[in-house]
Amino acid sequence: MKLQLALDEMPLVDALRFADKVAEHVDIIEIGTPFVMDEGMRGVREFHRFFPDKEILADLKIMDGGYLEASYAYEAGAAYATILGVSDNLTIEGALKAARDYERKLVVDMICVEDLPSRIAKMEEIGVDILAVHTGADQQAAGREPIEDLKVMTENAKKAQIAVAGGINSKTIDKYVALKPEIIIVGSAIGHADDPVAEAKAIKDAML
Ligand SMILES: O=C([C@H](O)CO)[C@H](O)[C@H](O)COP(=O)(O)O
């Protein structure tokens, strides 16, 4: 089980310093969507350069132009790029072709997918690598969390690896670990913690 640290809100230099502090507890470093919007692929390139031993994920949340946009992430050194599960199947197939051409992985973010079981089946038919259950920041603010969607995912996914994101922290980690996803994604709980190293360590320790 891998811990993915989502870096969403920091300027590049602050994010590099921050990641350096918590890196020993982290397996995948995510260049989050707001970060990518702010810095573009420079963020991906710099993290790949400074953290050659970590896998880098570019959270592009692709919605169109699957091959081209995923290629940007892989060219910059990302091991993973993300695409939205609500995208057209042709877009997902294009991004998956890019993943195969670059020998990297494609993560489908299932945020806002209404019929999870049927979309999971379609994504597995297309052959995507990883399916991510995700309760977004705005839904979190309305009191929602991803545990029920994760249960649906674990009951329905047959081949794809599973990731989960959405406000997970050291107090809630155990119930997510119990469902055995391959990747647990944590952003604000570590990024906003008084002691980010202790929070990252507590989360990673719960996964061991
Ligand atoms: O993907 C994310 C969100 O859409 C902002 O881009 C976050 O990186 C992801 O949800 C993890 O962050 P937390 O929910 O704060 O743990």
The ligand as an SDF file (V2000), in Angstrom:
LIG
                    3D

 16 15  0  0  0  0  0  0  0  0999 V2000
   -7.2590   16.0340   -5.9750 O   0  0  0  0  0  0  0  0  0  0  0  0
   -7.3740   16.7860   -5.0490 C   0  0  0  0  0  0  0  0  0  0  0  0
   -8.3000   17.9540   -5.1060 C   0  0  0  0  0  0  0  0  0  0  0  0
   -9.1670   17.8110   -6.2060 O   0  0  0  0  0  0  0  0  0  0  0  0
   -7.5590   19.2570   -5.2870 C   0  0  0  0  0  0  0  0  0  0  0  0
   -6.8930   19.2480   -6.5210 O   0  0  0  0  0  0  0  0  0  0  0  0
   -6.5640   16.5910   -3.8100 C   0  0  0  0  0  0  0  0  0  0  0  0
   -5.2180   16.5490   -4.1550 O   0  0  0  0  0  0  0  0  0  0  0  0
   -6.9770   15.3080   -3.1110 C   0  0  0  0  0  0  0  0  0  0  0  0
   -8.3440   15.3820   -2.7840 O   0  0  0  0  0  0  0  0  0  0  0  0
   -6.1840   15.0500   -1.8350 C   0  0  0  0  0  0  0  0  0  0  0  0
   -6.2820   16.1580   -0.9880 O   0  0  0  0  0  0  0  0  0  0  0  0
   -7.1120   16.0960    0.3920 P   0  0  0  0  0  0  0  0  0  0  0  0
   -8.5340   15.7960    0.0390 O   0  0  0  0  0  0  0  0  0  0  0  0
   -6.9220   17.4690    0.9790 O   0  0  0  0  0  0  0  0  0  0  0  0
   -6.4970   15.0210    1.2330 O   0  0  0  0  0  0  0  0  0  0  0  0
  1  2  2  0
  2  3  1  0
  2  7  1  0
  3  4  1  0
  3  5  1  0
  5  6  1  0
  7  8  1  0
  7  9  1  0
  9 10  1  0
  9 11  1  0
 11 12  1  0
 12 13  1  0
 13 14  2  0
 13 15  1  0
 13 16  1  0
M  END
$$$$
